[in-house]
Amino acid sequence: MELSDYLKVVRRRWVSIVVVAVVCTVASVGLTLAQAKEYASSARLFVSTSDTDTSVLNQGGQFSLARVQSYADLLSSRELASTVIDELALDLTPDELADKVASKVATNTVNLTLTVTDPDAHQAQRIAQAYAENLSDMVRQLETPPGQSVAPIKATIVDNASFSDAPVSPKPIRNVALGIVLGLLVGFGVALVRQMLDTRVRSAEDVEQVADKPVLGAIGHDAADKASTLLSDLPPHSPRAEAFRVLRTNLQFVDVDSPSKIFVFTSAVPEEGKTTTSLNLAISLAQTGIRTLLIEGDLRRPRAAKALGFDGAVGVTSVLVGKVKLEDALQHDERTALDFLAAGPVPPNPADLLQSKAMKDLLAGLREVYDIVIIDAPPLLPVTDAALLATHADGAILVIRHGKVTREQLKLSTQRLSQVDARLVGVVLNMVPSKDQSYGYGYGYAPEQADVVDQSGESATRLPARA
């Protein structure tokens, strides 16, 4: 992953990162408040030999350096702890008291510092002083040779036990800072793992990696447009209207030498917005003077007729079985200049009708009349209807809802088309959140980017009507 990929993870999943960071920070604050305050007291001893002879003094210094490490280890002995407990009448076991004591020997010196921590600052001072005095006595006893009264080496207290009423633990600022840093790191790690495990299609790069087909357009999701399904109900320069103009232009550059085109609009799974996309694209095409026909090819769950306000009782099935002539089944919208062929009555065998010779002949006849025919077909994975229709068309266009379809579902959809030798023309990303719209028509029209695709605006998308 490149740096830009990590930044995308942060931008896409910043909420979860912040939540984890807040949880860790709150946890650090809770642990800090739950911890009892600890106070520290330190005493320092100096280890030396009693020899005054200069020749022996250097050897004594080396001897003291070696011994001071042993004396530091004695601070954890149970015998010394028991002596201090008896002297101060402490209600502690030797092991509990030994855990309160820490020692440190300064590098290349004979200075030994012992530190005692305790919830009571005065108690810590008393214990530290008692430890220093008893350690000095223990060293004298251990180092005095048998039959003699003077030890050749001694530990002298040079700093009595200190007193401080400032607690050394807990440290709120440090703990909270560590909680924030740890929370951000953990949050980013969780976000990165989720990103790597998330196989949903979210970008043009995802589409091209799986399907190896271009993204013909990206239709943004704007909460303000929820009440307006039809493109004709939207403001002319709204983001959605601009998005469909870009899609319209890109579609017209597919097979530019062909005088007429038939495209099947489908999706991988239901509820991806392929009916709304095909419907609004057809309206956009018709508004520019292009002879456009929208066919409601979903014979199982037809929805386009209701969205347009047309009668769906007569349509494709009626024509295919010979009950109604084509010209009688066609409906025309005066406001948008769009022609529409409804699905008609729901048949018991949709797949058989769609792959019939009658359907092939119907599309061949419509090709002679219209510049572009758009077929709103069912999803690819649940049924085979869309793949069958695509074999009679110039190609299929897959509508993918942003963040819903997985890469595996997209791959299976492309395989479903290739199995019947149908052509996948491209993909339309639908319901793209505003933060992910980088195609030149987000919140506000971006002329520089849109001109690359849409040329100079509406005039570039107008094709001459066929004679």
C-alpha positions, 0 to 999 in steps of 0.5 A: 500500500502507498501513502495515499492508500493509508490516507484513504483508510484514515479518511474513510474510517476516521470515525472508528479510529476516533472511537477506539482512541476515545475508548483507550483514553477513557480507559487510561483515565479510569485506570489512573483514577483507580490507582492508589497514590504512591510516594517515594523516599530514597537514601544513598550509601557509600561503600568503601574500604578501611585501608589507607595504604596507597598501594592497597587503596586502588585494589580496595576501590576495585573490591568495593566496586565488585561488592556494591552489586552484592549489597544492592542484591541484599536489599531484596533479602527476606532477612533484611525485610524481617529486621525492618518489619520488627523494628517498625512494627509493620503489618507486612510480610517480608516478601510484601516489604521487599517488593516496595524496595528498589536499588540502583548502583550508579555506573562506575561508582560505589554509590548505592541508592535505595528507593522505597514506595508506599501509599504513605509518604511518611511511612516510605521515609521511615522504611527507607531510613530503616533499610539504609541503617540495617543494610549498613549493619548487615554489611558490617556483620558480613564483612567482619572476619572471624576473631576481628571486630573491624570490617575492612569494608563498610557501607556508610549512609551519605544521604538520609531518607528523603521526604516528598509529598508529591506522588510518583504514581500514578502520572495522569498526564503521561497515562492520558497521553499514552492512552491517546497515542495507543488508541490512535495506533490501535484504531488505525490498526483496526481500520487497516484490518477492516479495510483489507478484509472489506472486499466491497467495490468502492472505486473505479480501481476496484472495478478495473481490477476485477472486471477490466472494464472502464467506469462509464460514470459515477452517480452521486448520492445526494440526500436532497434528491431522494424525493425526485426519482426522475431526472426531469424533476431535478434542477438542470445543473444539479450534481445528479443531472450532470452525472447523467450527462457525463454517462450519456456522453460516454455511452455515445462514444461506445461503438461510435461507428454504429448508427444504432445501439442496444444496451442492457442495463443490469446489476449483480444483485437487487437494490443497486439502482439499475432501474433508476439509472437506466430510466434517467439515462434514457430521459437524458438521451431523449431530452437531447433529441436522440430517438430513445426507447426504454424497454422494461426488460425485467419481466419478473419485477417490473418497476419502470412503468410505475416510476414513469407513471405509465400503464404496465398492463401491455408491453413486451410479453403482449408483443412477443405472444402476438396479442398486441402489435408493437406500435400499439404497445409503445408509449410516449412521454411528451415532456421528455420525448422518451418512448417506453415499452412496458414489461406487460403481464408477468409470464410464467416463463420469462427466460424462455420469452427473452431468449426466443426468436420473437425477442430477437426479431423485436430488437432487430426491428427496434434497431431500425427505428431508434438511435439508442434502445435501453433495456432495464434487465433483472440482476445477473446473479439471481436469474439468467434473464439479463445474460440472455438479453445481452446476447441480442444487444450490443453490450451490457452495462453493469450498475454497481452500488457503491459499497454494497457489491463485493469483488467476488459478486462483480467477478461472478457477474462478468463471468455470467456474461462471458459464459453466453458470449455477451459483451460487457461494455462498462460499469456505472458506479451508483449511489457514490457518497459525496466524499468519494466523488472524484469524477468531476461532478460532486457538489457543484459542477467542475468544468475542467474535469467535466469538459474532458468527458462532456466536451462543452456541455449539453451541445456536445451530447446532442446527436442528429436524429436519424432520417 
